[in-house]
Amino acid sequence: MRLRFSPSGAAFFCRNWGNWGNWGNWGQSRFPSKSHSAAATSSPGKSTLTPIPPIPADLVAEDLACRRGERLVFAGVSFRLPPGGALVLTGANGSGKTSLLRLLAGLIMPAAGWLAWGATPIADDAAGHRSRLHYVGHQDGVKPVLTPRETLAFWASLHGQELRREAPLLDAALAAFALEPVADWPCRWLSAGQRRRLALARLLATPASVWLLDEPFSALDHDNQLRLERAIAEHRAASGRVVLATHIAIEMDAAASLVLDAFAPPHGDAGEE
């Protein structure tokens, strides 16, 4: 077994290849069931115990494997992402960066392994997991007939937050990515870079604990790359978590790096992703 830690506390490790086909339910013993959770007891009468604030949970992955059709893309991927942690995914085309992000978002199921929020398997609370994350994929998710302001209000409503067009949170999200001059234009007038910045602005319009970002720096010029790096740093400083896939070098303090080429199965075909 190989284990690497980053200064932020994020870690990843992999198992030997010899038994990947027999993982089955091995991960079920790794996390306590709800029936085994600790509970405070006290004698009758008024308790003198001071309530203990809940400990923020880690996003935990153990021996994840992903299959696309008949091809095993990767196997043995494990990491732990604490509050404030960041994980940067790199690797060749087809190594599984997008697949891993989609798996973490709950859009596809793992072929093997275990994904949990603290001690709670994600499968036991899929709706709760979706509510705590933002996923920004290759597609910007921008409707041509809506304005950027209307687009952010729409995305906020999907997260159960009704925002007025003049809401300060919308204004702050637009300002963070320098979109104020085009905030009320139809999105069909926006450039590729402006559409990408609008997709990223929804990260700020509706707060979420986990950001899953697939090539978020694509179509961004240098100034807007810096804006995104600043937004990520502020998110992490507020105990947020970030997992991003990228082909370019970025500045991110105390981030763990996961090279997915190292988790390719022996004799696997390359494919494209």
Secondary structure as GFF3:
##gff-version 3
##sequence-region A 1 273
A	DSSP	beta_strand	2	5	.	.	.	ID=ss1
A	DSSP	beta_strand	11	14	.	.	.	ID=ss2
A	DSSP	three_ten_helix	17	22	.	.	.	ID=ss3
A	DSSP	three_ten_helix	26	29	.	.	.	ID=ss4
A	DSSP	three_ten_helix	34	36	.	.	.	ID=ss5
A	DSSP	beta_strand	59	68	.	.	.	ID=ss6
A	DSSP	beta_strand	71	81	.	.	.	ID=ss7
A	DSSP	beta_strand	86	90	.	.	.	ID=ss8
A	DSSP	alpha_helix	97	104	.	.	.	ID=ss9
A	DSSP	beta_strand	112	117	.	.	.	ID=ss10
A	DSSP	beta_strand	120	121	.	.	.	ID=ss11
A	DSSP	three_ten_helix	122	125	.	.	.	ID=ss12
A	DSSP	alpha_helix	126	131	.	.	.	ID=ss13
A	DSSP	beta_strand	133	136	.	.	.	ID=ss14
A	DSSP	alpha_helix	148	158	.	.	.	ID=ss15
A	DSSP	alpha_helix	168	176	.	.	.	ID=ss16
A	DSSP	three_ten_helix	180	182	.	.	.	ID=ss17
A	DSSP	three_ten_helix	187	189	.	.	.	ID=ss18
A	DSSP	alpha_helix	192	205	.	.	.	ID=ss19
A	DSSP	beta_strand	210	214	.	.	.	ID=ss20
A	DSSP	alpha_helix	222	237	.	.	.	ID=ss21
A	DSSP	beta_strand	241	245	.	.	.	ID=ss22
A	DSSP	beta_strand	256	259	.	.	.	ID=ss23
A	DSSP	three_ten_helix	260	263	.	.	.	ID=ss24
###
